[in-house]
């Protein structure tokens, strides 16, 4: 880790989705970045985005004028490493490099896909709704959840005819990953060279989300519970990394002006002293008329969404037909 660069005057800010289930951020994509920063022992602030559930650039990290987005060049952790801002993996020996890469890929693919499947397909919608849509109007959240669930099914090639086969394949890979990780960790504190790396951050975030966010009926949670050393790994670092964060991070609300996956947040805003609130003035007739029209427009939008969902109900809410090749789903997880 480049301590001189990190410990300079520049402030580090992690923009993530809100916390829940006893986790600082309940988003399974944001949590690895949070754990990475905590393992690096750097001071950072957390800003919560509550209004952009369809933004694939979240999480992202601000460091001065530089911003590392989740949807660029392998994600936030890779960018922080490449730019020498925060490096946990720079001192790894060449002897373990290939093993480290394969372990990292296994967590980022097999285990990440299993979480994605459980969150959007196997489990009921309450968990995903809480993490992503609870701050949105019900109708909009319902629509966005349907689109994301459909996108995940398309990503994994799941249809009404092969859902059982695909599910078995997803859980088989997850079990293989857990077994390999359990063997690799053994009785050690960390996975590689007795010190934290990005692998530790990725797995801690994954396992903590599975244990604390997924329901007791979760197949993935039951599979993880079979490996005592992996669950012990979570308990060991839960207090230091996931809970004892008040001294190094601050959480504040951070709403954006629009909710769109193509929108890019501003990197920094200059701090200004608070201005006194102006006295209220009486609205003009033109302003009152505009306000009434705005209410009618919002009401019309809500009605149109409800009509769409009503029509959608006749189509069934599980599975994707074989000839359905639309790719208009939203993506939250890379």
Backbone torsions as a table, in degrees:
resi	resn	phi	psi	omega
1	UNK	NA	137.2	-179.6
2	UNK	-84.8	87.9	-173.3
3	UNK	-63.4	-36.4	-176.4
4	UNK	-63.6	-39.6	-178.3
5	UNK	-73.3	-40.6	-177.3
6	UNK	-69.1	-39.2	-173.4
7	UNK	-89.5	20.6	177.1
8	UNK	-79.5	-159.4	-176.8
9	UNK	-82.0	-13.8	-177.2
10	UNK	-71.6	141.0	179.8
11	UNK	-92.3	138.3	176.9
12	UNK	-100.6	127.5	-178.6
13	UNK	-128.8	126.2	174.5
14	UNK	-101.7	121.0	174.8
15	UNK	-97.9	119.0	-173.9
16	UNK	-141.5	175.4	175.9
17	UNK	-86.3	164.0	-169.5
18	UNK	-64.5	160.1	179.9
19	UNK	-84.9	170.1	178.5
20	UNK	170.9	166.3	179.9
21	UNK	60.1	27.2	-178.4
22	UNK	79.2	11.5	-179.2
23	UNK	-111.1	146.9	-178.7
24	UNK	-63.4	-32.0	169.7
25	UNK	-140.2	131.5	-175.0
26	UNK	-86.9	-3.3	-179.9
27	UNK	-78.8	124.9	-178.7
28	UNK	-68.3	-12.7	176.0
29	UNK	-91.3	-33.0	179.6
30	UNK	-77.9	-33.5	-173.9
31	UNK	-61.0	-39.3	177.0
32	UNK	-59.6	-37.6	179.0
33	UNK	-67.2	-41.0	176.9
34	UNK	-59.3	-47.8	179.9
35	UNK	-63.1	-37.8	179.3
36	UNK	-60.9	-45.6	179.4
37	UNK	-66.3	-36.7	179.2
38	UNK	-68.5	-43.0	176.8
39	UNK	-63.0	-32.3	179.1
40	UNK	-74.9	-11.1	178.3
41	UNK	57.7	45.5	175.3
42	UNK	-107.9	151.8	175.7
43	UNK	-80.9	131.1	179.6
44	UNK	-151.8	159.7	176.0
45	UNK	-109.5	153.0	177.4
46	UNK	-114.7	127.7	173.7
47	UNK	-115.0	132.9	-174.8
48	UNK	-96.9	130.0	173.4
49	UNK	-100.2	120.4	-177.0
50	UNK	-111.0	-5.1	-170.7
51	UNK	-121.5	9.3	-179.1
52	UNK	-128.4	65.0	-178.5
53	UNK	-68.9	-16.6	-178.3
54	UNK	-102.8	17.3	-178.5
55	UNK	-95.3	115.9	-178.2
56	UNK	-84.0	-1.6	176.2
57	UNK	-85.6	-6.0	176.6
58	UNK	-91.9	131.5	6.6
59	UNK	-80.9	162.6	169.9
60	UNK	-146.9	159.7	-177.4
61	UNK	-120.8	130.1	175.0
62	UNK	-100.3	132.8	175.3
63	UNK	-137.2	94.8	-173.2
64	UNK	64.8	-125.4	178.6
65	UNK	-88.5	-4.0	-178.9
66	UNK	-93.4	139.3	178.2
67	UNK	-130.4	127.4	176.8
68	UNK	-104.8	111.1	-177.5
69	UNK	-93.1	152.5	-179.2
70	UNK	-67.0	-29.9	-175.1
71	UNK	-94.9	20.5	179.3
72	UNK	-124.3	132.2	168.8
73	UNK	48.7	49.2	174.7
74	UNK	86.5	1.3	175.8
75	UNK	105.0	178.6	-173.1
76	UNK	-64.7	-46.0	-176.2
77	UNK	-61.8	-42.8	178.9
78	UNK	-63.5	-40.4	-180.0
79	UNK	-66.5	-41.1	178.4
80	UNK	-62.7	-36.1	176.7
81	UNK	-69.2	-47.8	-176.5
82	UNK	-63.4	-36.7	-178.3
83	UNK	-86.4	5.4	179.2
84	UNK	57.4	32.8	178.3
85	UNK	-86.6	-52.1	175.9
86	UNK	-139.4	114.0	-175.7
87	UNK	-121.7	115.6	173.4
88	UNK	-98.4	-17.9	-171.6
89	UNK	-107.3	3.1	-172.8
90	UNK	-68.6	-25.1	-175.6
91	UNK	-100.0	11.6	177.6
92	UNK	-66.6	140.2	179.1
93	UNK	-75.5	157.4	179.8
94	UNK	-66.4	-25.5	-177.3
95	UNK	-64.3	-32.9	-177.2
96	UNK	-104.3	4.6	-173.2
97	UNK	-62.4	-48.0	-178.0
98	UNK	-63.4	-39.5	178.3
99	UNK	-66.4	-39.3	178.4
100	UNK	-63.7	-42.9	-179.9
101	UNK	-63.6	-47.9	-178.5
102	UNK	-63.7	-37.9	177.9
103	UNK	-65.7	-42.2	179.8
104	UNK	-64.8	-41.2	178.7
105	UNK	-65.5	-38.7	-179.7
106	UNK	-62.8	-41.3	178.5
107	UNK	-69.3	-40.5	-175.4
108	UNK	-73.9	-18.2	-178.1
109	UNK	-111.9	-72.0	-174.3
110	UNK	-60.0	-48.2	-177.7
111	UNK	-75.4	-37.7	177.9
112	UNK	-64.8	-39.3	178.4
113	UNK	-67.5	-35.4	178.4
114	UNK	-65.8	-42.4	176.8
115	UNK	-63.3	-43.5	179.0
116	UNK	-59.7	-42.6	179.5
117	UNK	-64.6	-45.7	-179.0
118	UNK	-66.5	-39.2	-175.8
119	UNK	-67.8	-40.0	-172.1
120	UNK	-106.5	-14.7	-175.6
121	UNK	-124.4	-55.6	-171.2
122	UNK	-74.7	-41.0	-176.8
123	UNK	-86.8	164.8	174.5
124	UNK	-70.0	168.3	-170.2
125	UNK	-77.8	-5.3	-172.2
126	UNK	-64.0	-38.8	-177.3
127	UNK	-67.8	-50.5	179.1
128	UNK	-63.0	-38.2	179.4
129	UNK	-62.5	-40.2	179.6
130	UNK	-65.1	-43.9	-175.3
131	UNK	-69.2	-43.4	-168.9
132	UNK	-108.1	-33.6	-165.7
133	UNK	-121.1	0.4	-173.5
134	UNK	-66.5	-18.6	179.2
135	UNK	-96.4	4.8	179.6
136	UNK	-106.1	160.7	172.6
137	UNK	-56.7	146.0	-173.9
138	UNK	-54.7	-46.5	-175.7
139	UNK	-62.9	-41.5	179.7
140	UNK	-67.1	-42.7	177.6
141	UNK	-60.9	-39.9	178.8
142	UNK	-62.7	-43.1	179.3
143	UNK	-65.8	-45.0	-179.1
144	UNK	-65.7	-37.2	177.5
145	UNK	-63.9	-43.1	178.5
146	UNK	-60.8	-43.0	-179.4
147	UNK	-65.5	-40.7	180.0
148	UNK	-69.6	-40.0	177.3
149	UNK	-61.3	-41.8	178.0
150	UNK	-64.4	-39.8	179.2
151	UNK	-64.3	-39.7	178.7
152	UNK	-65.5	-41.2	177.4
153	UNK	-61.4	-42.0	177.7
154	UNK	-65.7	-39.5	-179.9
155	UNK	-60.2	-40.2	-179.1
156	UNK	-92.3	1.9	-179.9
157	UNK	67.4	34.1	-177.0
158	UNK	-88.0	128.3	174.3
159	UNK	-127.6	176.5	178.7
160	UNK	-64.3	-25.5	-175.9
161	UNK	-85.5	-27.8	-173.8
162	UNK	-118.5	14.0	-174.0
163	UNK	-59.7	-40.6	-179.2
164	UNK	-65.9	-40.6	179.6
165	UNK	-66.0	-43.1	179.7
166	UNK	-66.1	-40.7	178.7
167	UNK	-62.1	-42.7	178.8
168	UNK	-61.8	-39.9	179.6
169	UNK	-65.8	-42.1	-179.9
170	UNK	-62.2	-46.5	-178.4
171	UNK	-72.6	-29.6	177.0
172	UNK	-64.4	-44.6	178.8
173	UNK	-64.8	-39.3	179.5
174	UNK	-64.1	-41.5	178.3
175	UNK	-64.6	-39.5	176.4
176	UNK	-62.9	-40.1	179.7
177	UNK	-65.2	-44.8	178.8
178	UNK	-61.5	-41.9	-180.0
179	UNK	-63.8	-45.5	179.4
180	UNK	-63.7	-40.7	179.6
181	UNK	-67.5	-38.0	178.2
182	UNK	-63.4	-42.5	178.0
183	UNK	-65.5	-41.7	-178.7
184	UNK	-65.3	-43.7	-177.5
185	UNK	-70.8	-43.1	-179.0
186	UNK	57.1	-127.7	178.2
187	UNK	-103.9	12.1	-177.8
188	UNK	-79.5	163.1	178.7
189	UNK	-81.2	-37.7	179.2
190	UNK	-122.5	167.3	-177.3
191	UNK	-77.0	-31.8	-175.5
192	UNK	-136.3	128.2	168.3
193	UNK	52.3	34.4	171.7
194	UNK	55.5	34.5	175.8
195	UNK	-154.9	156.5	-177.0
196	UNK	-71.2	142.2	172.9
197	UNK	-132.2	-177.8	178.4
198	UNK	-64.3	-24.9	176.5
199	UNK	-62.9	-43.7	178.8
200	UNK	-62.6	-39.7	179.6
201	UNK	-66.3	-43.6	-179.6
202	UNK	-63.6	-46.0	-177.3
203	UNK	-72.7	-38.4	178.4
204	UNK	-59.6	-43.7	179.5
205	UNK	-64.1	-43.9	179.5
206	UNK	-61.9	-52.3	-175.3
207	UNK	-65.8	-38.9	179.3
208	UNK	-64.4	-39.8	178.2
209	UNK	-66.0	-43.2	-179.8
210	UNK	-62.0	-44.2	-175.4
211	UNK	-73.0	-40.8	-171.1
212	UNK	-98.3	-27.6	-175.2
213	UNK	-100.1	-38.3	-177.9
214	UNK	-76.7	151.3	-177.3
215	UNK	-71.7	165.7	-179.6
216	UNK	-63.7	-23.8	179.3
217	UNK	-80.6	-1.9	-177.9
218	UNK	-63.8	130.1	176.4
219	UNK	-66.1	-39.0	-179.5
220	UNK	-65.3	-40.8	178.9
221	UNK	-65.2	-40.1	177.9
222	UNK	-65.7	-38.2	179.4
223	UNK	-65.9	-42.5	179.9
224	UNK	-65.4	-36.4	-177.0
225	UNK	-64.3	-16.3	-179.5
226	UNK	-73.5	-16.0	-175.3
227	UNK	-109.7	101.7	-173.6
228	UNK	-62.6	-39.3	-177.4
229	UNK	-70.5	-28.1	177.8
230	UNK	-73.7	-41.6	177.2
231	UNK	-68.7	-33.5	176.2
232	UNK	-65.5	-35.8	177.1
233	UNK	-57.6	-42.9	179.2
234	UNK	-65.8	-45.2	-178.7
235	UNK	-64.5	-34.6	-178.8
236	UNK	-62.7	-42.7	-173.9
237	UNK	-102.9	-0.1	-179.2
238	UNK	-60.3	-45.9	-178.2
239	UNK	-67.9	-45.0	-175.6
240	UNK	-76.5	-35.9	-172.8
241	UNK	-100.4	-41.9	-172.5
242	UNK	-98.2	-22.3	-175.4
243	UNK	-112.8	-47.8	-175.8
244	UNK	-81.3	64.4	-174.5
245	UNK	-112.7	0.4	-174.9
246	UNK	-65.3	-31.4	-175.4
247	UNK	-77.5	-19.7	-174.8
248	UNK	-118.4	-7.8	-179.5
249	UNK	-142.4	148.1	178.1
250	UNK	-123.4	141.6	-176.8
251	UNK	-113.1	125.2	177.5
252	UNK	-136.8	156.6	177.9
253	UNK	-70.3	145.6	-177.3
254	UNK	-146.4	73.3	179.6
255	UNK	-79.1	143.7	173.0
256	UNK	-92.3	169.2	-178.4
257	UNK	-80.5	-24.8	-178.1
258	UNK	-142.8	156.5	179.6
259	UNK	-110.4	102.5	-178.9
260	UNK	-157.8	140.8	179.9
261	UNK	-70.3	-17.8	179.3
262	UNK	-92.6	-8.5	-179.3
263	UNK	-76.5	142.3	-179.4
264	UNK	-118.0	123.8	-177.7
265	UNK	-71.0	155.9	176.2
266	UNK	-71.2	147.1	-175.6
267	UNK	-74.2	-46.6	-176.9
268	UNK	-148.2	151.5	172.9
269	UNK	-127.9	138.7	-179.2
270	UNK	-69.9	142.6	-179.9
271	UNK	-79.4	134.5	179.9
272	UNK	-129.2	151.2	177.9
273	UNK	-70.3	144.5	-178.5
274	UNK	-63.9	139.3	-179.2
275	UNK	-95.4	147.9	177.6
276	UNK	-64.7	143.7	-178.9
277	UNK	-70.1	131.2	179.0
278	UNK	-71.5	154.3	178.4
279	UNK	-70.6	145.1	-179.9
280	UNK	-69.8	140.5	175.7
281	UNK	-119.2	158.5	-179.6
282	UNK	-73.4	134.9	-178.5
283	UNK	-70.9	145.7	175.5
284	UNK	-78.5	167.2	179.2
285	UNK	-62.5	-35.4	178.9
286	UNK	-64.6	-41.9	178.8
287	UNK	-66.3	-39.9	178.3
288	UNK	-64.2	-40.0	178.9
289	UNK	-65.3	-41.5	178.2
290	UNK	-63.6	-39.8	-179.8
291	UNK	-64.1	-40.1	177.8
292	UNK	-64.3	-41.9	179.1
293	UNK	-64.4	-36.8	178.7
294	UNK	-64.3	-39.5	177.9
295	UNK	-64.1	-42.2	178.9
296	UNK	-62.8	-38.7	-179.7
297	UNK	-64.7	-44.6	178.9
298	UNK	-62.7	-42.7	178.7
299	UNK	-60.8	-41.4	178.7
300	UNK	-63.3	-38.9	178.9
301	UNK	-64.6	-42.7	179.3
302	UNK	-63.1	-43.3	179.1
303	UNK	-61.5	-41.6	-179.8
304	UNK	-64.4	-38.3	177.8
305	UNK	-65.8	-42.5	179.4
306	UNK	-63.3	-40.5	177.1
307	UNK	-63.0	-41.0	179.1
308	UNK	-62.1	-44.3	179.8
309	UNK	-65.8	-34.4	177.8
310	UNK	-64.6	-45.0	177.0
311	UNK	-63.7	-37.2	-178.7
312	UNK	-64.5	-30.4	-177.9
313	UNK	-60.0	-29.6	179.0
314	UNK	-75.1	-11.3	-178.2
315	UNK	-87.1	-10.6	-175.4
316	UNK	88.2	149.7	-175.0
317	UNK	-120.9	26.2	174.6
318	UNK	-144.2	133.0	176.0
319	UNK	89.8	160.4	178.1
320	UNK	-129.8	132.9	-177.8
321	UNK	-64.2	155.2	-177.5
322	UNK	-62.9	-32.5	-176.6
323	UNK	-93.7	13.7	-179.9
324	UNK	-90.2	104.2	-174.7
325	UNK	-113.0	16.5	178.5
326	UNK	-68.1	146.1	-179.8
327	UNK	-126.6	44.4	-177.1
328	UNK	-99.0	15.4	179.3
329	UNK	-72.9	160.0	178.3
330	UNK	-93.2	153.1	-178.0
331	UNK	-120.9	126.8	175.9
332	UNK	-105.7	-33.4	-172.2
333	UNK	-116.2	134.6	177.0
334	UNK	-84.2	NA	NA
